[in-house]
Every structure is written in structure tokens, then in C-alpha cells.
């Protein structure tokens, strides 16, 4: 029996630097190329899209990202797909991503109807009537915020408890699940927010449903793109990142023709065209540093993270729900964290000493990010322990 080719953590980190456009010589011209390389940019936090793109662009500007999202013919689409998470993805991939995760959209609808029945006593018929009225109001207005739609459809103003009885109980308006479900089904979409690029107060507009793509075909398309961007990956990585069942995961990976390789975590998979040892000149990229935002697609791209993250640092960098905060990367590893102080300056803390040369690169990356922010204040929507500490620290806190 032929032994599987072994891919070391060092080779995986070298692939990451190139495939994720993090090494300076691999940076992209614009946001579309960034989204293409990563399949999509996490968009639950609106600032993540801009910061993730900026970290990988050769000459980043907020205006360029805004145009890619909201221009006359935007190349990027904001949809809810993998794990019922918002992503900004290339338009041409959106139908396949939607179809590959369509089961999640169906679960969203069932969950919304059931939750409003349990908390507010709504019947399925009432939910359907409110949804119909919401679409009619949106058609009449053309574009509208949730608050504007609630002025037309009073039922959208009702609120209900989320995590009732728990210390972190919150209240949410009915407009959130109604619009969220319609968006997951591709019947409405978010447009430019009413505010700066950090605002989550989106305007909504009607949308044409995505073209139908057979589910198995769509999952194979998504698996191929995921393997190309994140490979080598384990079955557990694919299952976690997509939110699929294990059966669907195995079928989709098999449909790509992926070949097995040996990883520290066990058996991994690569596309056949990728399963070649790198040339000696490509195996070790030039030293590089990147400041990535919370929920960036690179640290959120694998279930098994030991090849780029010391497990001992997980509690400081992630919240209790598994969302990562802003991180500092050097040569394919997470070595620290950063946060913006209310006064605007960027604090950072190193979890390991990377040496004098890398510290100089970090200072350059901090300056680069400060220029991009240009006075804009960013607070992640998911706060992590180290990010909170750094955001409150004096400017001298650099670890």
C-alpha cells in the first residue's frame, strides 16, 4: 500500500500565506479578488468585510470595498449561507452557495415560525400575513430600513425574548427573523447601510430568487472551492465550515476527486492539481505580518487550528461561542491580538516574542491599518477577553 504524502504544518502555513493573499507579494488589486480567493468574507459584523479586504489589498480604500458591494453592478453579493452565517461572496458563486446550504434556510423559517408561536402566540397564518405585508411595503418603498418597514407593518415592531431567563437575555423585534428568513431564501437583500461602513442599520430591497442549482451539484462546487482555498483539510474541517451532515460532506469531497494526504490531525484532502510538493522557491515565503479583524475568514476557516494557533491562546482570542477577535499573524501563525482604543489608536499585545524584525513588521502593519481607518472607530460585534483588555489599555500597551 502506497504511503500518503505527508504535508507538514510549515507547508500548510506557506500555502495559507499565498492562497489567502496575506504575504505582501500576493496581495490583490481589489475586493472582488479577495472574495474570490477566500470564497467569501464573513459579514455578520459589517466592519469585517472592509477590514478583511483591506488586509489583503495592495492599496486598500474603504471606497473601493463600498463600490464592490453597492456600486451600479456590484461584483459581490451579501448572502446567508454556510452555518447560517452572513458572507460577502462573488456574485457568480452565490447561487451555488445558496443551494448548497438551502436546508439551513428551511430550518430558519421553521425556527422563526415556532419561536414566534411560543413567545408571542403567533400562528403560522399570521407569520405568513406579516411576511406578505412586509414584501408589499418593501416593493412600495423600493428600499427601506427595518425601522421604516415597521412603520408600515406594525406587527414588525413587536418584540420577544431571546435566551429567556438567562443572564444574557435580550429582546429582539419581529423584523429581525422575518427579514432574516427572507434574506436566507434570497427574496430580499441588504443594500448600503444608513451610516458609515461600520453600520449594521442596513436598507433592504426586493431580490430575485437565486437560479436553481441541484443540491448535490452545489455542494460539490462549494467543496471544490473550499479545498482550493483552504486545503489540505480534514473531513471535520469541511463538515464544520459548511454546516453539512457527515454524509453530505463525504459525498461532496468525493465528487471533487480529492486525494488523501497525511496531516498531523490525521487524513486530509487536497484537489488533485494541488497534491504536488511545492517548489523549493515557494516553500518559504518572505516574512510577513497581517492584522486581521474579528471573524476574519482565515482563522474561521478550519475546525482543527493547531497548525496556526497555540491551543493555550484560544481562551484569550475567542469568545464563549467560538467567535475569534482581531488577531496578529506572522508567517502563518497567530502571535497576538490588536484592538482600537476609543481614542482611535491601535493597541496590540504579543502572545509570543517573534523577534526584532517581526516586531518592526507589526509596527508597519499597525500604521498601514491606521491609514486605512482614517479616524473611523471600529468595535467588534463579538468581544473577546484580550480585545476588551486592549481596547481599554493606555497607548503604551504593546506587549
N, C-alpha and C positions, 0 to 999 in steps of 0.2 A: 504494500500500500504506500503510495507516494505521500510524503510528509507535506503538510500545508506550509505555504510560505509564511514566515513569521514577519509581522510588522511591529516594530518597536515603538514605544511611546515617542521617542525622538522623531521618527519618521512621521508619525501622526501629527506631531506639532508642526513639522515642516509643511505638511500638506495643509494644515489649518491656516498657516500664515499666507499661503498662496491662494487657496480656494476661497478664503473669507476676506481677501483683499486687505489684510492687515499689515503686511510688510509694505514699507513706503513705495517700493518699485512696482507693487501690484495694485495700487490704488486706482479707483475708477474715475471716469470723467464726470459721471452724473448719477443721480439716484436710481435710474432705471437699471443701470449696470449692476449696482449694489444689490437691488432686489432680485435680479436675475441670478446672481452668484449665490444668494442665500435662500432662494425660493420665495422668501417673504421676510418682512421686518415686523417684529411684534408691535402691535398698535393699541394695546389696551391703554397704555399711557401715551398720549399724543406726542409728548416730547421725545419718546424713544425713537420714533421714526426719523426725526430730524437728526438726533444725536448719533444714531447707528449709521445713518447715511454719511454724515459729516466725518465720522471717524475713518471712513473708507474712501473718501473722495480726495482727489489731488488738490482741488481748490474749492472747498465747500462753502456754500452760502445757503441761508435759510430760504432765500427767494427761489433758488434752483429746486429745492425739495418741494416748496409750495407749488411751483409750476407743474412738477411731475404729478402732484396729487390732484390739483384743481384747475389746471390750465384748460384751454379750449378742447384739446384732445389728449387728456392725461394718459400717460403710459402705465400708470399704476392704479390699482383698484384696492379699496379697503373692504375686506370681507371677513366674516367669521367662519373659521374652518377648523384647523387642527385643534383638537381638545376644546372645542367651543371657545377658542381664543381669537381675538381680532388680529388680523395680519394685513399689511400692505404688500400686495403681490403684483407681479406683472399681469396686465390685462389678459394676455393670451393664456395664462395658466389658471385664471380664476374659475372658468367652467369645470376644469378637471379637479381642482382643489375642492370646489363646492360639491361636486358629485362624489368625490372620494370620502367626504365627511358628512354626506346628506343624512345619515342616520342620526347624527348629533342634532341636526336641525329639527328632525321629527321629535326627538326627545325633549328639545327645548319647548316646543309647542305643548306637548302633553304636560310637561312640568309646570309651565306657566298657567295653563288652564286649571290644573289640580291645585296649585298653590293659591290661586285667587278664589277657588271654591272653598278651600279650607280656611283661609284668613278673612275673606270678605263675603263669603256666601254667594259668589257669582256662579251662575250656571254656564255651561258651555255655550248656550244660545246667547247669553249676554256678552260673553267674551267675543263671540263672532260678530255681534252687532257693533260693539265698540271698535273692533278691528276694521270693519267695513266703513264706519263713520270716520275713522282716522285716515284711511286711504282717500276717502272723498274730500276731507278737509285738506289733505296734502296736495291733491290734484288741483283744488281750487286756488291754493296759495302758490303753488309752484315749488317753493322752498320754504321751510319753516323750522324753527327750533321746537323742542318738546314742549316748552312753556307756551309757545304760540299755538301749537296744536291742542294743548289742554284748554286754552281759552275757547276753542271751537267745540271741543268734545269734553264736557265737564267730567265725565267718568274717568278720564285720564289723570285727573287731579287727586283721585282717591289714593290713600297711601296704606301700606301694610307693613307688618314687621318682618324683618329678615333676621334669622337666628334668634327667634323669640325666646326670652327667658335667659339668655346667655349674657355674660358681661359685655360682649361686643355687639349686642343687639342694635340694629339700625332700622330706620324707616325708609321705605322706597315708594316712589309714586308708580302707579299702574302704567304710566307711559313707558317706563323702562322695559318691562318684559314684553309689552305689546310691540314697541318699535324694535326691540332686540330680536324678537322672533321673526318679524317681517324682514329684518335685515339678513338674518341667518338663511332665510328662504330666497334671498335675492330679489325681494319685491320692493324694497326701499334701500336707499344707500345714504351714507353720510357724505356731506359736502363740506366746504370750508367752514370752520368754526366761527362763532361770533366772538372774536377776540384774537389774541396773538396765536402763534404756532404752538404754545403750550396749553391752550384752552381745550377743554373737553365739552364745551357747550356747542355741539355740532348742529348745523342745519341739516334737514333731511329733504330728500326728494324721491319721487317715484322712480322705479327702475324696472327694466325689462328682465324677466327671469333668465337665468343663465341657460344657454343651449344644453340640451340633454346629452349626457355622456354616460354610457353604461358604467355601473359602479365598479365592476372588476377592471375594466379598461382604465378608469380614472385612478384607481388605487395603484395600478402598475405604473402609470405616468408619474404619480406622486412619489412612489418608491424609487423610481429611476432618478428623479431629480434630487431626492434626499440622499441617495447613495453617492451621486456625483458631487454634491456639496459637502456632505458630512462623512462620507466613507473613509476608512472602513468603520462599520457599525455592527453591533450585535442585534439579534432579534429583539432583545429587550429594549435597545435604543429605538428601533423602528416602532415598536408597539407603543412605547411611552410617548414618543414625539407626535405620532399620528393620532393616538387615541383609539386605534383599531383593536379588534379582538386578536388573539394569538393566531387563530385560523386564517383570518384575513391577512394578517401580517406575513405569514409564511407563504401564502399564495401570491401575494404581491411581490415579495422578494424573489420568489422562484420565477415569476413572469419576466423579471428584468434580466434573467440569465446570470445573476450574480454568482461570483465564485467565492468559495470559502477561503479564509486566511486565519492564521493564528494570532490572537491578541493576548495581552496579559489577562483580560477579562474572560477569555475563552474563545469560542469560534466567532469570527467576524465575517463581514461580506463586503466585497468590492465589485464594481462593474468590471466585466472582462477587460475593457480597454484601459482600466486603471490598475490592473493587477500586474504591474511590472515594477521592479526595483527602480527607484529614482536614479537619474544620472548623478554622478558624483558632484557635479557643479550645482545641482538643485537640492541636494540632501540637507544642506545647512544654509538657510537664507541669512542675509546680513542681519545683525542685531536690530531689533525693532521693539517699539513700545506703543501701546494704544490705550486710550482711556475710553472704555465702553460704558454705556448707560445701563441703568437697571432694565431688566427684561431683554437685554440685547440677545439676538438670535444665536450668537456663538456660544456663550455659556449655557443657554437654554436649549442647546441642540442635541445633547446626549443624556441618556439615563445614567451611564457609567462615566464618571468625570475624573477619575484618579489620574489620567494621563496629563491633565492640565490643572488640577486643583488638589492641594493637600487636604484630605478629609478633615483634618483638625481645624481648618479655617472656615468650614461650612457654617457653623453657628453664627459667626460674625457677619457673614456675607449674604445669607439667605434669611427671609422671614419664615414664620412658622408654617406657611402654606407652600414653601418651596420656590418663592419668587426671589431672584437674585437682585442685589442692589448694584450701584455703579462700581466698576472694578478697574484695576490697573493690570494690564497684561504686558509681559516681557518675554519675547522669544517663545510664545506658545503656552505660557503658564500664567495663572493669576497670582500676582505677587503682592497685591494691595488693594486699597479702595480709595475712592475720592468722593467728595460732596461739596456742594456750593453753600457757602455761608450766606445768611440773609443779606449781608453787606455786599455780596456779589463775588468775593474772591473764592478761589477753589482751594480747599484743604485736601491733603492726601496723607495716607498712612501706609507704610510698607509692612507687610507681614513677614518678610524675609529680606535680608540685605542682598541686593542684586549686584553690588559693586559700583564704583565711582562712575564708570562710563554709562551704565544703565540709569543711574540717578540723574545724570545730565540729560539723557534722552527723555526721562519723565518730566523734568522741568520744561523741556521744549514742548512736550505734548500738552502740559498744563497751559502754556502760553498759547499754543495753537487753539485749544478749546476755548480759552478766554476770548480770543479774537472772534471765533465763530459766534459765541454767545452775545458779544457786543452789548453787554448790560442786561440781557434777558435773565430773569431769575427762574431757575428750574428746581422743583421739588418733586422727587419720585412719588408716584401714587402708592407704591408699596415701600414702606420704610423698613430698613434693616438695622440691626443694632449698631454696626460700625458707621453706617451712613448717618444715623441720628447723632452719634457722638461727634463725627467730623463736622456736621452742619452747625453744631453749636460751639465748636472749638475756636480759639483765637487763631489769627492768621498764621502764627508760627508753628502750628501743629502739622508737621510733615513726616512724623515717624522716622 
